[in-house]
Amino acid sequence: MWALDWTKQRSAFIAAKDKHASEARQRLVLQIFCNADLEGLIAQDDETKTHLCRRLKRLIERERLKGVKGHWSYDLNRHIGLKQALDTLKSSMREAERK
């Protein structure tokens, strides 16, 4: 019986660890590229979020082109962080629209 509990706790720990790593990646990318905090951006109005979404899309496209060309400064983690930050910002916009 305790083996089942251990497996559940292990799965919960790994999920929490992955979520924390994802959030850390988003925070780092936003701090470096946009000089902004994720919580601060989520609290902004929709017009500001829309502007930032366009900016993030441009940065993602620029990073994608670097990857396609094999540029030495391409970083997959930066690319993933930008995409996750964009998804988080879009989901916060949808939540505001629901209310």
N, CA and C atoms as an extended XYZ file, in Angstrom:
297
Properties=species:S:1:pos:R:3:atomname:S:1:resname:S:1:resid:I:1 pbc="F F F"
N         0.809       -1.196        0.000 N   MET     1
C         0.000        0.000        0.000 CA  MET     1
C         0.854        1.263        0.000 C   MET     1
N         1.948        1.267        0.783 N   TRP     2
C         2.745        2.477        0.820 CA  TRP     2
C         3.457        2.714       -0.502 C   TRP     2
N         3.649        1.668       -1.302 N   ALA     3
C         4.282        1.839       -2.612 CA  ALA     3
C         3.404        2.685       -3.525 C   ALA     3
N         2.103        2.527       -3.416 N   LEU     4
C         1.174        3.336       -4.201 CA  LEU     4
C         1.232        4.795       -3.763 C   LEU     4
N         1.306        5.028       -2.448 N   ASP     5
C         1.425        6.394       -1.932 CA  ASP     5
C         2.733        7.026       -2.381 C   ASP     5
N         3.805        6.243       -2.339 N   TRP     6
C         5.091        6.750       -2.755 CA  TRP     6
C         5.070        7.133       -4.230 C   TRP     6
N         4.431        6.325       -5.057 N   THR     7
C         4.332        6.610       -6.489 CA  THR     7
C         3.542        7.890       -6.730 C   THR     7
N         2.464        8.096       -5.993 N   LYS     8
C         1.672        9.322       -6.134 CA  LYS     8
C         2.476       10.538       -5.704 C   LYS     8
N         3.191       10.416       -4.581 N   GLN     9
C         4.008       11.531       -4.106 CA  GLN     9
C         5.131       11.844       -5.081 C   GLN     9
N         5.726       10.806       -5.646 N   ARG    10
C         6.792       10.996       -6.627 CA  ARG    10
C         6.265       11.722       -7.861 C   ARG    10
N         5.103       11.305       -8.352 N   SER    11
C         4.505       11.939       -9.520 CA  SER    11
C         4.158       13.396       -9.240 C   SER    11
N         3.624       13.663       -8.052 N   ALA    12
C         3.282       15.032       -7.675 CA  ALA    12
C         4.538       15.888       -7.574 C   ALA    12
N         5.611       15.331       -7.028 N   PHE    13
C         6.870       16.066       -6.908 CA  PHE    13
C         7.439       16.400       -8.284 C   PHE    13
N         7.439       15.434       -9.176 N   ILE    14
C         7.982       15.659      -10.523 CA  ILE    14
C         7.152       16.692      -11.270 C   ILE    14
N         5.825       16.644      -11.137 N   ALA    15
C         4.964       17.630      -11.788 CA  ALA    15
C         5.218       19.029      -11.233 C   ALA    15
N         5.376       19.135       -9.928 N   ALA    16
C         5.654       20.439       -9.310 CA  ALA    16
C         7.018       20.963       -9.739 C   ALA    16
N         7.979       20.069       -9.843 N   LYS    17
C         9.329       20.458      -10.265 CA  LYS    17
C         9.313       20.964      -11.714 C   LYS    17
N         8.599       20.282      -12.585 N   ASP    18
C         8.498       20.709      -13.989 CA  ASP    18
C         7.786       22.050      -14.107 C   ASP    18
N         6.736       22.242      -13.320 N   LYS    19
C         6.011       23.506      -13.343 CA  LYS    19
C         6.898       24.647      -12.869 C   LYS    19
N         7.664       24.400      -11.820 N   HIS    20
C         8.571       25.420      -11.294 CA  HIS    20
C         9.643       25.777      -12.325 C   HIS    20
N        10.187       24.785      -12.999 N   ALA    21
C        11.201       25.034      -14.028 CA  ALA    21
C        10.618       25.826      -15.189 C   ALA    21
N         9.394       25.517      -15.573 N   SER    22
C         8.733       26.241      -16.657 CA  SER    22
C         8.512       27.698      -16.280 C   SER    22
N         8.038       27.938      -15.061 N   GLU    23
C         7.815       29.311      -14.611 CA  GLU    23
C         9.126       30.079      -14.515 C   GLU    23
N        10.172       29.421      -14.049 N   ALA    24
C        11.477       30.073      -13.948 CA  ALA    24
C        12.001       30.454      -15.331 C   ALA    24
N        11.799       29.579      -16.303 N   ARG    25
C        12.239       29.862      -17.673 CA  ARG    25
C        11.492       31.077      -18.230 C   ARG    25
N        10.180       31.142      -17.980 N   GLN    26
C         9.380       32.273      -18.461 CA  GLN    26
C         9.831       33.573      -17.805 C   GLN    26
N        10.048       33.540      -16.498 N   ARG    27
C        10.463       34.746      -15.779 CA  ARG    27
C        11.802       35.256      -16.291 C   ARG    27
N        12.738       34.344      -16.491 N   LEU    28
C        14.070       34.732      -16.953 CA  LEU    28
C        14.011       35.363      -18.336 C   LEU    28
N        13.292       34.743      -19.242 N   VAL    29
C        13.204       35.269      -20.608 CA  VAL    29
C        12.539       36.645      -20.611 C   VAL    29
N        11.462       36.794      -19.867 N   LEU    30
C        10.784       38.091      -19.823 CA  LEU    30
C        11.657       39.159      -19.184 C   LEU    30
N        12.414       38.776      -18.159 N   GLN    31
C        13.285       39.756      -17.506 CA  GLN    31
C        14.402       40.198      -18.438 C   GLN    31
N        14.967       39.264      -19.172 N   ILE    32
C        16.080       39.598      -20.066 CA  ILE    32
C        15.603       40.390      -21.276 C   ILE    32
N        14.554       39.926      -21.962 N   PHE    33
C        14.137       40.551      -23.206 CA  PHE    33
C        13.211       41.744      -23.026 C   PHE    33
N        12.317       41.671      -22.073 N   CYS    34
C        11.290       42.711      -21.949 CA  CYS    34
C        11.456       43.566      -20.707 C   CYS    34
N        12.407       43.212      -19.838 N   ASN    35
C        12.619       43.928      -18.592 CA  ASN    35
C        11.306       44.047      -17.823 C   ASN    35
N        10.591       42.935      -17.716 N   ALA    36
C         9.283       42.927      -17.074 CA  ALA    36
C         9.121       41.674      -16.232 C   ALA    36
N         8.192       41.763      -15.283 N   ASP    37
C         7.879       40.654      -14.402 CA  ASP    37
C         6.587       40.002      -14.866 C   ASP    37
N         6.506       38.688      -14.802 N   LEU    38
C         5.345       37.955      -15.297 CA  LEU    38
C         4.073       38.338      -14.548 C   LEU    38
N         4.127       38.418      -13.224 N   GLU    39
C         2.933       38.786      -12.462 CA  GLU    39
C         2.487       40.211      -12.779 C   GLU    39
N         3.470       41.094      -12.965 N   GLY    40
C         3.143       42.478      -13.314 CA  GLY    40
C         2.461       42.582      -14.663 C   GLY    40
N         2.884       41.749      -15.598 N   LEU    41
C         2.278       41.780      -16.929 CA  LEU    41
C         0.871       41.203      -16.921 C   LEU    41
N         0.665       40.178      -16.117 N   ILE    42
C        -0.667       39.575      -16.042 CA  ILE    42
C        -1.669       40.558      -15.445 C   ILE    42
N        -1.184       41.447      -14.570 N   ALA    43
C        -2.070       42.424      -13.924 CA  ALA    43
C        -2.383       43.620      -14.825 C   ALA    43
N        -1.709       43.752      -15.962 N   GLN    44
C        -1.919       44.896      -16.856 CA  GLN    44
C        -3.261       44.795      -17.573 C   GLN    44
N        -3.633       45.898      -18.228 N   ASP    45
C        -4.875       45.911      -19.009 CA  ASP    45
C        -4.672       45.171      -20.332 C   ASP    45
N        -5.775       44.909      -21.020 N   ASP    46
C        -5.716       44.092      -22.247 CA  ASP    46
C        -4.930       44.766      -23.366 C   ASP    46
N        -4.966       46.082      -23.452 N   GLU    47
C        -4.232       46.784      -24.512 CA  GLU    47
C        -2.727       46.570      -24.345 C   GLU    47
N        -2.251       46.666      -23.119 N   THR    48
C        -0.831       46.444      -22.851 CA  THR    48
C        -0.458       44.990      -23.122 C   THR    48
N        -1.333       44.068      -22.727 N   LYS    49
C        -1.077       42.652      -22.981 CA  LYS    49
C        -1.030       42.359      -24.475 C   LYS    49
N        -1.919       42.991      -25.234 N   THR    50
C        -1.930       42.788      -26.683 CA  THR    50
C        -0.621       43.284      -27.296 C   THR    50
N        -0.162       44.446      -26.839 N   HIS    51
C         1.108       44.996      -27.338 CA  HIS    51
C         2.261       44.055      -27.000 C   HIS    51
N         2.273       43.534      -25.773 N   LEU    52
C         3.337       42.635      -25.380 CA  LEU    52
C         3.263       41.307      -26.132 C   LEU    52
N         2.052       40.838      -26.426 N   CYS    53
C         1.908       39.610      -27.220 CA  CYS    53
C         2.530       39.788      -28.601 C   CYS    53
N         2.286       40.937      -29.217 N   ARG    54
C         2.901       41.194      -30.532 CA  ARG    54
C         4.422       41.214      -30.420 C   ARG    54
N         4.926       41.821      -29.349 N   ARG    55
C         6.374       41.886      -29.156 CA  ARG    55
C         6.952       40.488      -28.952 C   ARG    55
N         6.287       39.676      -28.152 N   LEU    56
C         6.763       38.313      -27.934 CA  LEU    56
C         6.712       37.484      -29.213 C   LEU    56
N         5.687       37.673      -30.036 N   LYS    57
C         5.603       36.950      -31.309 CA  LYS    57
C         6.776       37.310      -32.210 C   LYS    57
N         7.154       38.600      -32.228 N   ARG    58
C         8.310       39.013      -33.031 CA  ARG    58
C         9.585       38.368      -32.503 C   ARG    58
N         9.737       38.344      -31.173 N   LEU    59
C        10.929       37.728      -30.588 CA  LEU    59
C        10.982       36.227      -30.867 C   LEU    59
N         9.836       35.566      -30.810 N   ILE    60
C         9.781       34.130      -31.113 CA  ILE    60
C        10.160       33.884      -32.566 C   ILE    60
N         9.636       34.695      -33.461 N   GLU    61
C         9.960       34.537      -34.882 CA  GLU    61
C        11.452       34.768      -35.123 C   GLU    61
N        12.010       35.777      -34.476 N   ARG    62
C        13.442       36.056      -34.618 CA  ARG    62
C        14.265       34.876      -34.101 C   ARG    62
N        13.853       34.316      -32.977 N   GLU    63
C        14.559       33.168      -32.408 CA  GLU    63
C        14.406       31.947      -33.315 C   GLU    63
N        13.233       31.760      -33.888 N   ARG    64
C        13.006       30.636      -34.801 CA  ARG    64
C        13.915       30.734      -36.017 C   ARG    64
N        14.041       31.941      -36.559 N   LEU    65
C        14.911       32.128      -37.722 CA  LEU    65
C        16.374       31.847      -37.385 C   LEU    65
N        16.791       32.227      -36.189 N   LYS    66
C        18.154       31.908      -35.770 CA  LYS    66
C        18.355       30.395      -35.727 C   LYS    66
N        17.347       29.679      -35.234 N   GLY    67
C        17.447       28.224      -35.161 CA  GLY    67
C        17.499       27.576      -36.523 C   GLY    67
N        16.690       28.078      -37.444 N   VAL    68
C        16.659       27.515      -38.795 CA  VAL    68
C        17.995       27.730      -39.494 C   VAL    68
N        18.595       28.898      -39.275 N   LYS    69
C        19.869       29.206      -39.928 CA  LYS    69
C        21.070       28.566      -39.236 C   LYS    69
N        20.829       27.996      -38.045 N   GLY    70
C        21.932       27.372      -37.316 CA  GLY    70
C        22.865       28.392      -36.692 C   GLY    70
N        22.341       29.534      -36.332 N   HIS    71
C        23.157       30.594      -35.744 CA  HIS    71
C        23.724       30.147      -34.403 C   HIS    71
N        24.927       30.577      -34.082 N   TRP    72
C        25.596       30.127      -32.872 CA  TRP    72
C        24.898       30.619      -31.604 C   TRP    72
N        24.143       31.713      -31.685 N   SER    73
C        23.524       32.269      -30.482 CA  SER    73
C        22.104       31.740      -30.234 C   SER    73
N        21.645       30.809      -31.070 N   TYR    74
C        20.306       30.247      -30.869 CA  TYR    74
C        20.284       29.425      -29.592 C   TYR    74
N        19.207       29.596      -28.818 N   ASP    75
C        19.052       28.856      -27.568 CA  ASP    75
C        17.641       28.283      -27.511 C   ASP    75
N        17.545       26.975      -27.488 N   LEU    76
C        16.244       26.312      -27.456 CA  LEU    76
C        15.467       26.665      -26.184 C   LEU    76
N        16.158       26.759      -25.056 N   ASN    77
C        15.479       27.101      -23.807 CA  ASN    77
C        14.885       28.512      -23.866 C   ASN    77
N        15.584       29.437      -24.503 N   ARG    78
C        15.054       30.796      -24.666 CA  ARG    78
C        13.809       30.755      -25.551 C   ARG    78
N        13.864       29.982      -26.616 N   HIS    79
C        12.736       29.845      -27.534 CA  HIS    79
C        11.523       29.259      -26.792 C   HIS    79
N        11.744       28.217      -26.020 N   ILE    80
C        10.672       27.601      -25.251 CA  ILE    80
C        10.118       28.577      -24.222 C   ILE    80
N        10.995       29.313      -23.545 N   GLY    81
C        10.557       30.274      -22.543 CA  GLY    81
C         9.701       31.378      -23.133 C   GLY    81
N        10.079       31.864      -24.309 N   LEU    82
C         9.279       32.891      -24.979 CA  LEU    82
C         7.897       32.360      -25.336 C   LEU    82
N         7.838       31.148      -25.853 N   LYS    83
C         6.551       30.558      -26.234 CA  LYS    83
C         5.673       30.328      -25.007 C   LYS    83
N         6.258       29.836      -23.936 N   GLN    84
C         5.480       29.609      -22.719 CA  GLN    84
C         4.989       30.918      -22.123 C   GLN    84
N         5.821       31.951      -22.162 N   ALA    85
C         5.405       33.258      -21.648 CA  ALA    85
C         4.254       33.812      -22.484 C   ALA    85
N         4.326       33.633      -23.795 N   LEU    86
C         3.244       34.081      -24.669 CA  LEU    86
C         1.957       33.324      -24.362 C   LEU    86
N         2.049       32.027      -24.182 N   ASP    87
C         0.867       31.226      -23.856 CA  ASP    87
C         0.261       31.641      -22.514 C   ASP    87
N         1.112       31.906      -21.527 N   THR    88
C         0.632       32.341      -20.217 CA  THR    88
C        -0.072       33.685      -20.321 C   THR    88
N         0.504       34.599      -21.085 N   LEU    89
C        -0.099       35.921      -21.250 CA  LEU    89
C        -1.429       35.826      -21.985 C   LEU    89
N        -1.494       34.980      -23.022 N   LYS    90
C        -2.757       34.804      -23.757 CA  LYS    90
C        -3.824       34.178      -22.874 C   LYS    90
N        -3.441       33.216      -22.054 N   SER    91
C        -4.436       32.591      -21.181 CA  SER    91
C        -4.948       33.571      -20.135 C   SER    91
N        -4.110       34.486      -19.687 N   SER    92
C        -4.582       35.489      -18.731 CA  SER    92
C        -5.539       36.470      -19.398 C   SER    92
N        -5.356       36.696      -20.681 N   MET    93
C        -6.275       37.575      -21.408 CA  MET    93
C        -7.627       36.889      -21.559 C   MET    93
N        -7.644       35.600      -21.830 N   ARG    94
C        -8.894       34.861      -21.969 CA  ARG    94
C        -9.641       34.787      -20.643 C   ARG    94
N        -8.909       34.636      -19.546 N   GLU    95
C        -9.549       34.596      -18.237 CA  GLU    95
C       -10.199       35.925      -17.902 C   GLU    95
N        -9.571       37.023      -18.303 N   ALA    96
C       -10.147       38.347      -18.055 CA  ALA    96
C       -11.405       38.554      -18.904 C   ALA    96
N       -11.408       37.975      -20.109 N   GLU    97
C       -12.579       38.111      -20.984 CA  GLU    97
C       -13.763       37.318      -20.446 C   GLU    97
N       -13.497       36.212      -19.748 N   ARG    98
C       -14.577       35.390      -19.202 CA  ARG    98
C       -15.310       36.103      -18.080 C   ARG    98
N       -14.609       36.937      -17.337 N   LYS    99
C       -15.220       37.601      -16.170 CA  LYS    99
C       -16.070       38.773      -16.556 C   LYS    99
